[in-house]
Amino acid sequence: MYRPEIKVLDCTIRDGGLINNHYFTDEFVRAVYRALSEAGIDYMEMGYRSSRTYAPPEQYGAWKYCDDDKIRQIIDGIESDVKLSVMVDAHRVLEQQFAPVDESPFDMIRIATYVKDVDKAIVLQKRVHDLGYETTINIMAISTENEFDLVEALDQIAATTTGTVYVVDSFGYFFSEQIHYIVELFKRHLPGKRLGIHCHNNQQLAFANTIEAIRKDCNLVDGSLFGIGRGAGNCPLELIMGFLKNPKFNIEPVLKVIQDYMIPMRQDLEWGYLIPYAITGILNQHPRSAIALREGPDRDKYVEFYNQIRDHMD
Amino acid sequence: MYRPEIKVLDCTIRDGGLINNHYFTDEFVRAVYRALSEAGIDYMEMGYRSSRTYAPPEQYGAWKYCDDDKIRQIIDGIESDVKLSVMVDAHRVLEQQFAPVDESPFDMIRIATYVKDVDKAIVLQKRVHDLGYETTINIMAISTENEFDLVEALDQIAATTTGTVYVVDSFGYFFSEQIHYIVELFKRHLPGKRLGIHCHNNQQLAFANTIEAIRKDCNLVDGSLFGIGRGAGNCPLELIMGFLKNPKFNIEPVLKVIQDYMIPMRQDLEWGYLIPYAITGILNQHPRSAIALREGPDRDKYVEFYNQIRDHMD
């Protein structure tokens, strides 16, 4: 698939940070930055810009806050065309500050929101847009939103200055026909906006659904190294690169950083396809119950878990 | 997706047997048979009917041969509507015998063939059809066949009495649009035949491609427990069951046999998504080089492997 408009964003540090409270080493983050730079990836998301009031610093690593100075330290001395992004949860904005874009290492602010918080997202979007940043609004968990509310949110967003709006399948519930439907809905209600896609891999459909979104003209696509991310993880960046034939991409640095860092990391951190995540995906549920299960002694009691979730839904 | 014509075949023992020389215990095979029976699965493939001349019995377990008596022993005492199938490689037929269907535990013979061996497949198909079996012809590795040869093979198969013809993405190379194209090609050249789909998971697309084949009217779909199978494995049966809403299916026995048997088995056997399999899939190559890599000391040297394969293709 060669379409020069397609841009790729790596969310390894940001979504991966959700499974280790954002305690990646500086060495690792630098290695990822270097690899993505060599590979021709368009954006790297460094983490969250979280409120230290809501998220006390004694509980989280640096990538929960992504202070500008910290980021400058990481990228120092590495030649790169990669643009940097940071994510903010619209419903968890308190004292966080953003420098004007000229004084910041970041190029893009991504605002994650539920439909119910879209007004907060829009206020924040205006604030950071006025500081000069590219912005995206990422609507999470849309597989459980009713279409009336979703369309109302889209119509509000259509009137903003945001450049990009993301379809986020937080629960890993959708398959191709649903992706086609939802992307078409976004297109209809967001004329002139670039669309993005962020998928989860509960049913091993993250890469497939990313392809389907690309076929329907999504031009900003998220992936992560070896699919790292919360629960079942994300669309593997290496598979996106195998699919996109744009000659500016080079897969080798990505393979290298996976072999050097991700494989050892898998000894300590768990992500990817597992039955409890498949169950929450199939049943269109938040993965939090599956994540909790995997941390306890019943981690492989699938039938019990399936019945608990079913009972809970009744 | 509720379409009563869709039948599901479990190939756990057959395709899984390729990673342990077919040495599954009788207890495990019985447990799978019992689970599939309770789950409402339509077919279970017990293994291969191989030539003992080509495949010496000191090297392989019972599921390489699937002698009728052995199978009777396994299913004895378990109530079941599951039909049994066995696979034969068309190019490795020598002294293998088949009893008339009334005297056999099997209902269906699946004939695996490359395009070049289709004449052998047709001869064997006629022989076993005349003994009363349902038959399928499974055309392997079609992602490397030219369309002229493939169409010639399809036209020959169209003239046989086989009920079903399978699309087999042996290399895990296809994505949705290619699946659509190839299934349409099969439909055009095989009027009146049921179509089947068997996918490999090199690019995490086995389940997605199975769905796409179902959307294009494939009505016999292969899966395996937790996706077990050679290399990157197959489409996970549990995901097919989550997708198909036919009320005759019950996912719980499948989850149970996965938790009781497949999770412990993963300690000793490797299958599923790994970078070397992704590489052979992306490059449309047979997975044998990736399988060999995983058995050696360089199992995680992905960049070297990628370059070797690229050089080898030049």
HADDOCK unambig.tbl for C-alpha pairs under 7 A between the chains (distance, minus, plus):
assign (segid A and resid 203 and name CA) (segid B and resid 239 and name CA) 6.63 0.50 0.50
assign (segid A and resid 204 and name CA) (segid B and resid 204 and name CA) 6.06 0.50 0.50
assign (segid A and resid 205 and name CA) (segid B and resid 208 and name CA) 6.15 0.50 0.50
assign (segid A and resid 208 and name CA) (segid B and resid 205 and name CA) 6.15 0.50 0.50
assign (segid A and resid 208 and name CA) (segid B and resid 208 and name CA) 6.11 0.50 0.50
assign (segid A and resid 239 and name CA) (segid B and resid 203 and name CA) 6.62 0.50 0.50
assign (segid A and resid 242 and name CA) (segid B and resid 282 and name CA) 5.85 0.50 0.50
assign (segid A and resid 252 and name CA) (segid B and resid 303 and name CA) 5.96 0.50 0.50
assign (segid A and resid 255 and name CA) (segid B and resid 302 and name CA) 6.01 0.50 0.50
assign (segid A and resid 255 and name CA) (segid B and resid 303 and name CA) 5.90 0.50 0.50
assign (segid A and resid 256 and name CA) (segid B and resid 302 and name CA) 6.85 0.50 0.50
assign (segid A and resid 256 and name CA) (segid B and resid 303 and name CA) 5.98 0.50 0.50
assign (segid A and resid 259 and name CA) (segid B and resid 300 and name CA) 5.98 0.50 0.50
assign (segid A and resid 259 and name CA) (segid B and resid 301 and name CA) 6.56 0.50 0.50
assign (segid A and resid 259 and name CA) (segid B and resid 302 and name CA) 6.50 0.50 0.50
assign (segid A and resid 282 and name CA) (segid B and resid 242 and name CA) 5.86 0.50 0.50
assign (segid A and resid 300 and name CA) (segid B and resid 259 and name CA) 6.00 0.50 0.50
assign (segid A and resid 301 and name CA) (segid B and resid 259 and name CA) 6.57 0.50 0.50
assign (segid A and resid 302 and name CA) (segid B and resid 255 and name CA) 6.01 0.50 0.50
assign (segid A and resid 302 and name CA) (segid B and resid 256 and name CA) 6.87 0.50 0.50
assign (segid A and resid 302 and name CA) (segid B and resid 259 and name CA) 6.50 0.50 0.50
assign (segid A and resid 303 and name CA) (segid B and resid 252 and name CA) 5.97 0.50 0.50
assign (segid A and resid 303 and name CA) (segid B and resid 255 and name CA) 5.90 0.50 0.50
assign (segid A and resid 303 and name CA) (segid B and resid 256 and name CA) 5.98 0.50 0.50
